[in-house]
């Protein structure tokens, strides 16, 4: 049991280390004119599938913390929605709700993708389909959660900062979810299945706790 617990801790530490390296490079947070795109959710989904929803939630929390740090030390005009420690000016400023935007959807990535993987696998007993479904669910949880909370908590500020009409923001957000969100979900599905199956094969099932 101690050997198993130690192996599990090493596996979690490895995924966390990968996320830390990603967060410190453009690979983790890809600069765009008014925001940063990210693939930081991929290790969270992989961890949730391989080590369970609770580990996925913890890795999601790490994702959220890195987004707060990056939005603070390397901000752009809309970074205030992710950190209370940055204000572009008096009109565009973060608050305690910025922490909610940064943390809550990222924690839910691990919870949702982990349980989707468990549920689908019980129904059809197919690792590939289960992993791809988890990848889609986790990625959409991130996109819908972040954009939805931005709309609810920072709608007018975010729209004006991005040069958008606040009255048209809902349509813009739906467009982002329907285009970028779908593309990111497909990528997450492919990478989650490919990486997890490779790890499962390499470790002969020792990486999987579900």
PETA-V700383 format. One record per residue. N is the residue number from 1. RES is the residue in one small letter. PHI is phi as a letter, one per 30 degrees, with the letter a starting at -180 (999 if undefined). NEAR is the number of other ideal C-beta (glycine too) atoms within 12 Angstrom. D_CENTER is the distance of its C-alpha to the mean C-alpha in Angstrom with 2 decimals. Layout:
# PETA-V700383
n,res,phi,near,d_center
N,RES,PHI,NEAR,D_CENTER
N,RES,PHI,NEAR,D_CENTER
This chain:
# PETA-V700383
n,res,phi,near,d_center
1,x,999,7,31.24
2,x,d,8,30.88
3,x,d,10,30.22
4,x,d,14,27.48
5,x,d,12,25.86
6,x,d,12,26.17
7,x,d,20,24.64
8,x,d,26,21.64
9,x,d,17,21.26
10,x,d,18,21.60
11,x,d,28,18.96
12,x,d,32,16.41
13,x,d,20,17.70
14,x,d,24,17.39
15,x,d,37,13.68
16,x,d,30,13.26
17,x,d,18,15.72
18,x,e,28,14.01
19,x,d,41,10.88
20,x,d,23,13.53
21,x,d,17,15.37
22,x,e,28,12.61
23,x,d,33,11.93
24,x,c,18,15.70
25,x,b,19,16.13
26,x,d,18,15.52
27,x,d,20,13.69
28,x,d,29,10.53
29,x,b,31,11.15
30,x,c,20,13.54
31,x,d,19,16.13
32,x,b,17,17.19
33,x,e,13,20.13
34,x,c,25,18.58
35,x,a,31,14.89
36,x,b,29,12.53
37,x,d,26,10.56
38,x,b,39,7.83
39,x,b,32,7.23
40,x,d,48,5.60
41,x,d,51,3.17
42,x,d,42,6.89
43,x,d,47,8.47
44,x,d,53,6.63
45,x,d,56,7.90
46,x,d,48,11.01
47,x,d,49,11.69
48,x,d,49,11.55
49,x,d,51,13.93
50,x,d,43,16.15
51,x,b,41,16.45
52,x,j,28,15.73
53,x,d,33,13.60
54,x,d,22,14.75
55,x,d,37,13.62
56,x,e,47,10.16
57,x,d,33,10.23
58,x,d,32,11.62
59,x,d,47,9.18
60,x,d,44,6.40
61,x,d,30,9.25
62,x,d,36,9.78
63,x,e,48,6.55
64,x,d,39,7.84
65,x,d,26,11.23
66,x,d,37,10.88
67,x,d,44,9.78
68,x,d,33,12.88
69,x,d,26,14.97
70,x,d,34,14.32
71,x,d,35,14.95
72,x,d,23,18.05
73,x,c,18,19.57
74,x,b,22,18.74
75,x,d,30,18.62
76,x,b,27,19.33
77,x,d,28,20.98
78,x,c,34,18.06
79,x,d,39,16.35
80,x,d,38,18.10
81,x,d,45,15.55
82,x,c,44,13.17
83,x,b,35,16.06
84,x,d,24,19.41
85,x,c,21,21.02
86,x,b,29,21.30
87,x,b,23,23.63
88,x,d,23,24.63
89,x,a,13,27.79
90,x,d,8,29.13
91,x,d,15,27.70
92,x,c,26,24.13
93,x,b,25,23.05
94,x,d,32,20.27
95,x,a,21,20.87
96,x,d,15,19.77
97,x,d,24,17.71
98,x,d,35,15.53
99,x,d,29,14.30
100,x,d,28,13.54
101,x,d,39,11.46
102,x,d,44,9.50
103,x,c,32,9.38
104,x,e,32,9.95
105,x,d,40,7.20
106,x,d,45,4.71
107,x,d,37,7.85
108,x,d,38,8.47
109,x,e,54,5.81
110,x,d,47,8.16
111,x,d,34,11.12
112,x,d,37,11.09
113,x,d,51,10.49
114,x,d,44,12.90
115,x,d,29,15.49
116,x,d,37,15.37
117,x,e,45,16.15
118,x,d,30,18.93
119,x,d,21,20.32
120,x,d,28,20.58
121,x,d,25,22.03
122,x,d,15,24.62
123,x,d,13,25.69
124,x,c,15,26.10
125,x,h,12,25.88
126,x,b,16,24.25
127,x,d,28,21.53
128,x,d,24,20.64
129,x,d,23,20.31
130,x,d,36,18.44
131,x,d,41,15.84
132,x,d,34,15.52
133,x,d,34,15.30
134,x,d,48,12.48
135,x,d,44,10.57
136,x,d,36,11.49
137,x,d,39,10.81
138,x,d,53,7.26
139,x,d,44,6.55
140,x,d,36,9.01
141,x,e,41,7.84
142,x,d,46,5.00
143,x,d,36,7.95
144,x,d,31,10.67
145,x,d,35,9.60
146,x,d,47,9.13
147,x,d,34,12.12
148,x,d,29,14.06
149,x,d,30,14.04
150,x,e,40,14.96
151,x,d,28,17.74
152,x,d,23,18.97
153,x,c,28,18.94
154,x,b,36,19.51
155,x,e,27,20.72
156,x,d,22,23.99
157,x,e,32,23.02
158,x,d,41,20.05
159,x,d,27,22.31
160,x,d,23,25.19
161,x,d,31,23.26
162,x,d,30,22.01
163,x,i,15,25.56
164,x,c,25,25.04
165,x,d,15,27.36
166,x,e,20,25.81
167,x,d,12,27.55
168,x,c,18,25.72
169,x,d,27,22.20
170,x,e,22,21.38
171,x,d,16,22.49
172,x,d,26,20.43
173,x,d,31,17.19
174,x,d,19,18.26
175,x,d,17,19.03
176,x,d,30,15.63
177,x,d,27,14.10
178,x,d,18,17.05
179,x,c,16,16.97
180,x,e,27,13.85
181,x,d,29,11.75
182,x,d,20,14.16
183,x,d,20,14.35
184,x,d,36,10.68
185,x,d,33,10.99
186,x,d,19,14.17
187,x,d,28,12.98
188,x,d,43,10.28
189,x,d,36,13.25
190,x,d,22,15.63
191,x,d,29,13.85
192,x,d,46,12.87
193,x,d,31,16.50
194,x,d,21,18.08
195,x,d,30,16.61
196,x,d,41,16.92
197,x,d,27,20.39
198,x,d,18,21.47
199,x,d,27,20.53
200,x,e,28,22.19
201,x,d,15,25.23
202,x,d,14,25.46
203,x,c,20,25.30
204,x,h,9,27.31
205,x,i,15,25.07
206,x,d,18,25.03
207,x,d,30,21.25
208,x,c,31,20.78
209,x,c,26,21.41
210,x,d,30,21.03
